[in-house]
Amino acid sequence: MEDIKKAILEFAETSKKTKFYFKDLEKAVQKILPDAKARQIKKAATELINEGKLIYFSTGSSTMYGLKGRGQTEDH
């Protein structure tokens, strides 16, 4: 689980975009950890949100993820 969380954070920090869909996270993690399942990635992303490292960003029709403090978020 820690490997997946690390991969998510690395992707979030190095991505050109500040907000991304779950599918983007999934692809990025599976590049590094090909055996990672979608359910594990979702669980890791939720833990990162609970830890305050990631945030949800709702566009109304879909939910995106963002790295807390990067880009325009509700904190700014």
MARDREN-643696 format. One line per 8 residues: number of its first residue (from 1); for each residue x, y, z of C-alpha. Coordinates in Angstrom, 3 decimals, padded with zeros to 6 digits, always signed. Layout:
NUM) X Y Z | ...
//
This chain:
1) +000.000 +000.000 +000.000 | +002.840 +002.413 +000.831 | +004.369 +001.801 -002.619 | +001.078 +002.736 -004.269 | +000.707 +005.875 -002.151 | +004.279 +006.880 -003.006 | +003.599 +006.356 -006.729 | +000.412 +008.459 -006.527
9) +002.227 +011.318 -004.786 | +005.113 +011.206 -007.278 | +002.648 +011.402 -010.158 | +000.714 +014.241 -008.514 | +003.899 +016.231 -007.867 | +005.404 +015.785 -011.336 | +002.256 +015.972 -013.461 | +001.793 +019.057 -015.634
17) -001.874 +019.087 -014.639 | -002.921 +020.077 -011.146 | -006.141 +018.008 -011.231 | -006.588 +014.539 -012.627 | -009.152 +011.787 -012.970 | -008.856 +008.455 -011.203 | -008.012 +006.824 -014.560 | -004.945 +009.088 -014.802
25) -003.821 +008.015 -011.333 | -004.457 +004.381 -012.181 | -002.362 +004.520 -015.373 | +000.498 +006.317 -013.620 | +000.615 +003.834 -010.742 | +000.382 +000.822 -013.059 | +003.378 +002.101 -015.054 | +005.461 +001.811 -011.883
33) +003.590 -001.093 -010.247 | +001.989 -003.183 -013.024 | +000.370 -005.562 -010.503 | -001.547 -002.806 -008.691 | -005.309 -003.272 -008.939 | -007.786 -000.413 -009.351 | -009.334 -001.172 -005.961 | -005.943 -000.922 -004.211
41) -005.175 +002.359 -005.991 | -008.569 +003.803 -005.027 | -008.009 +002.747 -001.405 | -004.531 +004.337 -001.368 | -005.899 +007.560 -002.894 | -008.635 +007.667 -000.241 | -006.020 +007.212 +002.505 | -004.006 +010.100 +001.048
49) -007.127 +012.259 +001.105 | -007.767 +011.286 +004.728 | -004.138 +012.167 +005.540 | -004.624 +015.574 +003.918 | -002.069 +015.048 +001.142 | -004.584 +014.847 -001.703 | -007.928 +016.589 -002.103 | -011.085 +015.901 -004.048
57) -012.113 +018.417 -006.661 | -015.668 +018.170 -007.905 | -016.590 +019.579 -011.311 | -020.240 +018.817 -010.664 | -020.390 +015.918 -013.080 | -017.202 +014.155 -012.046 | -014.730 +014.017 -009.216 | -011.068 +014.715 -009.752
65) -008.061 +014.480 -007.491 | -005.490 +017.148 -006.780 | -002.372 +017.547 -004.702 | -003.198 +019.724 -001.703 | -001.637 +023.164 -002.041 | -000.822 +022.794 -005.745 | -002.850 +024.676 -008.308 | -006.157 +026.360 -007.605
73) -008.048 +024.550 -004.871 | -010.699 +025.545 -002.372 | -007.889 +026.528 +000.022 | -006.871 +029.480 -002.194
//
